[in-house]
Amino acid sequence: MAALDFTVSVASDTFIPTYDGNMAKVAEGHRWYLGFKKSILPDRKKLIELLDLHQNGTLPWDDFALAVSQTHEKRMGQPFRR
């Protein structure tokens, strides 16, 4: 199952790891090696805050979607100069 998961993760158009373990790091590294395919690294802490606000009814859907997009626009796994 791990091999299948890795193969699908590497071949997909966009990769969003649900757990920041070794498998996610290996898949993301391989995707970088293949030419920086789109990988979104979620900010779990901020997502939970936004989800709580939305579920409590204090943050409408449009504002929630915009906040999630803005939070993750710099977390797309793009190349950076070292």
N, C-alpha and C positions, 0 to 999 in steps of 0.2 A: 504494500500500500504506500510506503514511503517513496519508493521509486516512481510510482504512478503520480503521486502528489508532486514530486520534484519535476517530472516531465511536463505536467500540465502547467505548473507555476512558471517554468522557464519559457514555454511555448506561448503563453497567453499574451494578449495585447497589453493588459494592465495587471499588475500584481499588487495586492494589498494583504500583507501578512496579518493574521489575526493574533499571532503569538510571536514575540520577539526572541525566538529560540535559535538554535544552531541551524536548523533546516531553513528558516527564513533568511538567515544571513548567507548561507551557501547559495540559495536560489537567487537572491538579490545580487550577489557577487557575480554569478554566472550571467545574469541578465546584463550587468554592467559590461562584462567582458564581450558580450555579443553586440554591444553598441548602444548601451544606455537605454534599454527599453523602459517604458514608463512604469515606475514603481512608486506607490503612494505609501508613505510611512505615517500611519495615523498617530495623532496626538491624543492618546487615550484619556488623559486627565481632562483636557479641554472638551473632548467629545462627551464625556460623562456629564460635565457641567451643562453643556448645551442640551443634551437629552433630558436632563432633569428639568431644565427651564421649559422645554417644549412639552414634556408630559404633564407638568403642573399647569399648563395653559398660559404661562406668562410670556412665551415666545411663539409667535405664529409661525406656520410652516415656511413661508417665504423668507422671513428673517432668519429662521433656523438654517435653511439651505444656504443662504448667503454667508452666514457666520461660519458654517462648516467649510465652504469653499475658500473663504478668506483665511481661515486657520491653516488650511493645508496647501495653500498655493506655493509656499516655500519648502514643502516637505514632499516633493515629487521625485526625490532621488536623482536630481539632475547633477551633471558633473560639476566639480568645483576645483579651483586651483589650490594646490598644496604648497 
